[in-house]
Amino acid sequence: MLSRVADSLYWLGRYVERAENNARILDVNLQLMLDFQDGSDMTEQRQWEPIIASLEDQKLFNSLSKQFTAETVCEFVTFERENPNSIYSCLARARENARTVREYISSEMWEQINRLYLFMNSDAARQECANSSIDFYRRFVDSSHQFLGITNATLTHGEGWHFLQVGKYLERADCTSRILDLKYHILLPSGEQVGGNVDTVQWMAVLKSCSALEAYRKISVGQVIPWKVAEFLILHDSFPRSIRFCIDGLDASLHRISGCDRAHFSNEAERLSGRLCSDLDYVTIDEIFKYGLHEYLDRIQLRLIEIAGAMHKTYCEWMEPEPALQTQAQ
């Protein structure tokens, strides 16, 4: 497969996943506001500032807006074209990558991503977002799921499909680690006790942001316990958005691309992914908390960046990396 095609498919998977993740976070945060509608437990700035912090876009946001409100943050994360991580920007880049490999992907894939882009670029999208933001973001998430389903059903599961999977799983693992780190490191209000009402509601919001609340409830009956949530989102081996599941899928796809057995490695990307996969297989949540949850998640994010850089060097060394990869590395 041409490096150009592999690179475009890889970033197509990453951008679609990133856009969907942003939509899900905004949807959950808007619903969370209803629990604190009287404003006594949480100010509007405290509610929305962590969203920008998790995307690491504070400097750009401050240059465009001075207040953290639902309107300003949703506009910045959804439609702001100067923001490279906004839903619109991610979707536009995903569509452009799909266009460059139009001859490789299926017609159904192109139609779905193009239809979604045209909708986001229309006045109808802004109107729907203004009328019912929650319904708007849920519609976007559903459309993203449709794209993934169409991809799995209509694209040959060869090298190209595995490059898509690599992009998807890298982005998903990174997003899950950032959401979990955000709650643990930033969200707990001053004066609020761990295990208090606000704390429990926020941990439930973390699970909802990863579409994990129902799956967690089926495994852990009773109160939402922070260390169990962390264990579920990091180490569960069969939940599709846990970090362990994503790294396992990433490692499997990298080895399918090269044809190397998973017990060995043929390039640096496979060595790094295999080592991370092995670490996640044998680490315990007690060891993670002893090491420090924030420090552990920060290390995971750095290792994901190393894998992405090694994969780009292995398969697309002659090409300039995407701006999003450069930003993430910084």
C-alpha positions as CSV (number, residue, x, y, z in Angstrom):
1,M,0.0,0.0,0.0
2,L,1.2,3.5,-0.8
3,S,2.4,5.5,2.2
4,R,0.1,8.3,1.1
5,V,-2.9,6.0,1.3
6,A,-1.9,4.5,4.6
7,D,-1.3,8.0,6.2
8,S,-4.7,9.3,5.0
9,L,-6.6,6.2,6.3
10,Y,-4.8,6.5,9.6
11,W,-5.7,10.1,10.1
12,L,-9.3,9.5,8.8
13,G,-9.7,7.1,11.7
14,R,-8.2,9.5,14.2
15,Y,-10.2,12.6,13.2
16,V,-13.5,10.8,13.2
17,E,-12.8,9.4,16.6
18,R,-11.7,12.8,18.0
19,A,-14.8,14.6,16.6
20,E,-17.1,11.9,18.2
21,N,-15.3,12.1,21.5
22,N,-15.7,15.9,21.6
23,A,-19.4,15.6,20.8
24,R,-19.9,13.0,23.6
25,I,-18.1,15.2,26.2
26,L,-20.2,18.2,25.4
27,D,-23.4,16.2,25.5
28,V,-22.5,14.8,28.9
29,N,-21.5,18.2,30.3
30,L,-24.7,19.8,29.1
31,Q,-26.7,17.0,30.9
32,L,-24.5,17.5,34.0
33,M,-25.4,21.1,34.2
34,L,-29.0,20.1,34.9
35,D,-27.8,18.4,38.1
36,F,-26.4,21.8,39.2
37,Q,-29.0,24.1,37.8
38,D,-29.3,26.2,40.9
39,G,-25.6,27.0,40.7
40,S,-25.1,26.3,44.4
41,D,-22.7,23.4,43.9
42,M,-20.8,24.4,40.8
43,T,-20.2,27.6,39.0
44,E,-20.5,27.8,35.3
45,Q,-16.8,28.4,34.8
46,R,-15.9,25.5,37.0
47,Q,-18.2,23.4,34.9
48,W,-16.8,24.3,31.5
49,E,-13.2,25.3,32.0
50,P,-12.0,21.6,32.4
51,I,-13.4,20.8,29.0
52,I,-10.9,23.2,27.4
53,A,-8.2,22.0,29.7
54,S,-8.7,18.4,28.6
55,L,-8.3,19.4,25.0
56,E,-5.2,21.5,25.9
57,D,-6.6,24.5,23.9
58,Q,-6.6,27.1,26.8
59,K,-4.3,29.6,25.1
60,L,-6.3,29.6,21.8
61,F,-9.6,29.8,23.7
62,N,-8.5,32.7,25.8
63,S,-7.5,34.6,22.7
64,L,-11.0,34.2,21.3
65,S,-13.1,34.4,24.4
66,K,-12.7,35.7,28.0
67,Q,-15.5,33.8,29.7
68,F,-16.1,30.1,30.2
69,T,-19.8,29.6,29.5
70,A,-21.8,26.9,27.9
71,E,-22.3,29.1,24.8
72,T,-18.6,30.0,24.3
73,V,-17.2,26.6,25.0
74,C,-19.7,24.8,22.8
75,E,-19.1,27.2,20.0
76,F,-15.3,26.8,20.4
77,V,-15.3,23.0,20.5
78,T,-18.0,22.6,17.9
79,F,-17.8,25.2,15.1
80,E,-14.7,27.3,15.7
81,R,-12.6,26.9,12.5
82,E,-9.5,28.4,14.1
83,N,-9.5,25.6,16.6
84,P,-7.8,22.5,15.0
85,N,-9.5,20.2,17.5
86,S,-13.1,21.5,17.0
87,I,-15.7,19.0,15.7
88,Y,-15.9,21.0,12.5
89,S,-12.2,21.1,11.9
90,C,-11.8,17.4,12.7
91,L,-14.6,16.5,10.4
92,A,-13.2,18.7,7.6
93,R,-9.8,17.0,7.9
94,A,-11.4,13.6,8.0
95,R,-13.4,14.4,4.8
96,E,-10.2,15.7,3.1
97,N,-8.3,12.5,4.0
98,A,-11.2,10.4,2.7
99,R,-11.3,12.4,-0.5
100,T,-7.6,11.7,-1.2
101,V,-8.2,8.0,-0.9
102,R,-11.6,8.0,-2.6
103,E,-10.6,5.2,-4.9
104,Y,-9.7,3.0,-1.9
105,I,-12.6,3.4,0.5
106,S,-16.2,2.3,-0.3
107,S,-18.8,4.6,-1.8
108,E,-20.9,4.2,1.3
109,M,-18.1,5.5,3.5
110,W,-17.5,8.5,1.4
111,E,-21.2,9.3,1.2
112,Q,-21.6,9.1,5.0
113,I,-18.6,11.3,5.8
114,N,-19.5,13.8,3.1
115,R,-23.1,14.0,4.3
116,L,-22.0,14.6,7.8
117,Y,-19.5,17.3,6.7
118,L,-22.2,19.1,4.6
119,F,-24.6,19.1,7.5
120,M,-21.9,20.5,9.9
121,N,-21.2,23.2,7.3
122,S,-24.8,24.3,7.0
123,D,-27.0,26.8,8.8
124,A,-29.3,23.9,9.8
125,A,-26.6,22.5,12.0
126,R,-26.2,25.8,13.9
127,Q,-29.9,26.2,14.2
128,E,-30.4,22.6,15.6
129,C,-27.5,23.1,18.0
130,A,-29.1,26.4,19.3
131,N,-32.6,24.8,19.6
132,S,-31.5,21.5,21.3
133,S,-27.8,21.1,21.9
134,I,-28.2,17.7,23.5
135,D,-30.1,16.3,20.6
136,F,-27.6,17.8,18.2
137,Y,-24.6,16.2,19.8
138,R,-26.3,12.8,20.1
139,R,-27.2,13.0,16.4
140,F,-23.5,13.6,15.6
141,V,-22.4,10.7,17.8
142,D,-24.9,8.4,16.1
143,S,-23.7,9.5,12.7
144,S,-20.1,8.8,13.7
145,H,-21.2,5.3,14.9
146,Q,-22.9,4.8,11.5
147,F,-19.6,5.7,9.7
148,L,-17.7,3.1,11.8
149,G,-20.4,0.5,11.2
150,I,-20.4,1.2,7.4
151,T,-16.6,1.0,7.4
152,N,-16.6,-2.4,9.1
153,A,-19.3,-3.7,6.8
154,T,-18.2,-2.4,3.4
155,L,-14.4,-2.0,3.5
156,T,-12.1,-5.0,2.9
157,H,-10.4,-5.9,6.2
158,G,-6.9,-5.7,4.7
159,E,-4.0,-3.3,5.3
160,G,-6.1,-0.1,4.8
161,W,-8.7,-1.2,7.3
162,H,-6.0,-1.9,9.9
163,F,-4.5,1.6,9.4
164,L,-7.9,2.9,10.1
165,Q,-8.0,0.8,13.3
166,V,-4.6,2.0,14.4
167,G,-5.8,5.6,14.1
168,K,-9.1,4.9,15.9
169,Y,-7.5,3.0,18.8
170,L,-4.7,5.5,19.3
171,E,-7.1,8.4,19.5
172,R,-9.6,6.5,21.7
173,A,-7.0,5.4,24.2
174,D,-5.7,9.0,24.4
175,C,-9.2,10.4,24.9
176,T,-10.1,7.9,27.6
177,S,-6.8,8.7,29.5
178,R,-7.5,12.5,29.3
179,I,-11.1,12.2,30.5
180,L,-10.0,10.1,33.5
181,D,-7.1,12.3,34.3
182,L,-9.2,15.4,34.1
183,K,-11.7,14.1,36.7
184,Y,-9.0,13.0,39.1
185,H,-6.8,16.0,38.8
186,I,-9.1,19.0,38.2
187,L,-12.8,18.5,38.7
188,L,-13.2,17.9,42.5
189,P,-14.6,21.1,43.9
190,S,-12.8,22.7,46.9
191,G,-14.4,21.6,50.1
192,E,-16.1,18.6,48.5
193,Q,-15.2,15.2,50.0
194,V,-14.3,12.2,47.9
195,G,-17.4,10.1,47.8
196,G,-19.7,13.0,48.2
197,N,-22.7,13.8,46.1
198,V,-20.9,16.1,43.6
199,D,-18.0,13.6,43.4
200,T,-20.3,10.7,42.6
201,V,-22.2,12.6,40.0
202,Q,-18.9,13.6,38.3
203,W,-17.5,10.1,38.3
204,M,-20.8,9.0,36.6
205,A,-20.2,11.8,34.1
206,V,-16.8,10.4,33.4
207,L,-18.3,7.0,32.6
208,K,-21.0,8.6,30.4
209,S,-18.3,10.5,28.5
210,C,-16.8,7.1,27.6
211,S,-20.2,5.5,27.0
212,A,-19.3,3.2,29.9
213,L,-21.9,3.8,32.5
214,E,-24.2,0.9,31.6
215,A,-21.3,-1.5,31.1
216,Y,-19.8,-0.5,34.4
217,R,-23.2,-1.0,36.2
218,K,-23.4,-4.5,34.9
219,I,-20.1,-5.4,36.5
220,S,-20.1,-3.2,39.6
221,V,-23.5,-3.1,41.4
222,G,-24.0,-0.3,43.9
223,Q,-22.3,3.0,44.4
224,V,-19.9,4.4,41.8
225,I,-16.5,4.0,43.4
226,P,-13.6,6.0,42.0
227,W,-11.0,3.3,42.1
228,K,-13.4,0.8,40.4
229,V,-14.1,3.4,37.7
230,A,-10.4,3.9,37.1
231,E,-9.8,0.2,37.0
232,F,-12.7,-0.3,34.5
233,L,-11.6,2.5,32.1
234,I,-7.9,1.5,32.3
235,L,-7.7,-2.3,32.7
236,H,-10.9,-3.9,31.5
237,D,-10.0,-6.4,28.8
238,S,-13.3,-6.4,26.9
239,F,-14.8,-2.9,27.1
240,P,-14.2,-1.2,23.7
241,R,-13.2,2.1,25.2
242,S,-10.9,1.0,28.0
243,I,-7.2,1.8,27.5
244,R,-6.2,-1.9,27.7
245,F,-8.7,-2.9,25.0
246,C,-7.6,-0.1,22.7
247,I,-3.9,-0.9,23.1
248,D,-4.6,-4.6,22.4
249,G,-6.5,-3.7,19.2
250,L,-3.8,-1.2,18.2
251,D,-1.0,-3.8,18.7
252,A,-3.0,-6.5,16.8
253,S,-3.6,-4.2,13.8
254,L,0.1,-3.1,13.7
255,H,1.2,-6.8,13.5
256,R,-1.5,-7.6,10.9
257,I,-0.1,-4.8,8.7
258,S,3.5,-6.1,8.9
259,G,2.6,-9.8,9.0
260,C,4.7,-10.3,12.0
261,D,3.6,-12.7,14.8
262,R,2.4,-10.9,17.9
263,A,5.0,-12.7,20.0
264,H,7.7,-10.8,18.1
265,F,8.2,-7.3,16.5
266,S,9.5,-6.2,13.2
267,N,9.6,-2.4,13.8
268,E,9.8,0.1,16.6
269,A,6.0,0.8,16.6
270,E,5.3,-2.9,17.2
271,R,7.9,-3.0,20.0
272,L,6.4,0.0,21.8
273,S,2.8,-1.2,21.4
274,G,3.7,-4.7,22.5
275,R,5.5,-3.5,25.6
276,L,2.6,-1.2,26.5
277,C,0.1,-4.0,25.9
278,S,2.1,-6.3,28.2
279,D,2.4,-3.7,30.9
280,L,-1.4,-3.2,30.9
281,D,-2.0,-7.0,31.0
282,Y,-0.1,-7.4,34.2
283,V,-0.4,-4.1,36.2
284,T,-3.0,-3.8,39.0
285,I,-5.0,-0.8,40.0
286,D,-3.3,-0.8,43.4
287,E,0.1,-0.4,41.6
288,I,-1.3,2.4,39.5
289,F,-2.6,4.3,42.5
290,K,0.7,3.7,44.4
291,Y,2.6,5.1,41.4
292,G,0.1,8.0,41.1
293,L,-3.0,8.0,38.8
294,H,-2.1,11.3,37.2
295,E,1.5,10.3,36.7
296,Y,0.5,6.9,35.3
297,L,-2.0,8.4,32.8
298,D,0.5,11.1,31.8
299,R,3.0,8.4,31.1
300,I,0.4,6.5,29.0
301,Q,-0.2,9.6,26.9
302,L,3.5,10.0,26.3
303,R,3.9,6.4,25.2
304,L,1.0,6.8,22.8
305,I,2.8,9.7,21.3
306,E,5.9,7.6,20.9
307,I,3.9,4.8,19.2
308,A,2.3,7.3,16.8
309,G,5.7,8.8,16.0
310,A,7.3,5.4,15.4
311,M,4.5,4.3,13.2
312,H,4.8,7.4,11.1
313,K,8.5,6.9,10.8
314,T,8.1,3.3,9.8
315,Y,5.4,3.7,7.2
316,C,5.3,7.4,6.2
317,E,8.7,8.8,6.9
318,W,8.9,10.8,3.7
319,M,5.7,12.6,4.5
320,E,5.3,15.7,6.8
321,P,3.3,14.7,9.9
322,E,-0.2,16.1,10.4
323,P,-0.4,19.3,12.3
324,A,-2.5,17.5,15.0
325,L,0.4,15.1,15.6
326,Q,2.9,18.0,15.9
327,T,0.6,19.8,18.4
328,Q,0.1,16.6,20.4
329,A,3.8,16.0,20.6
330,Q,4.4,19.5,21.9
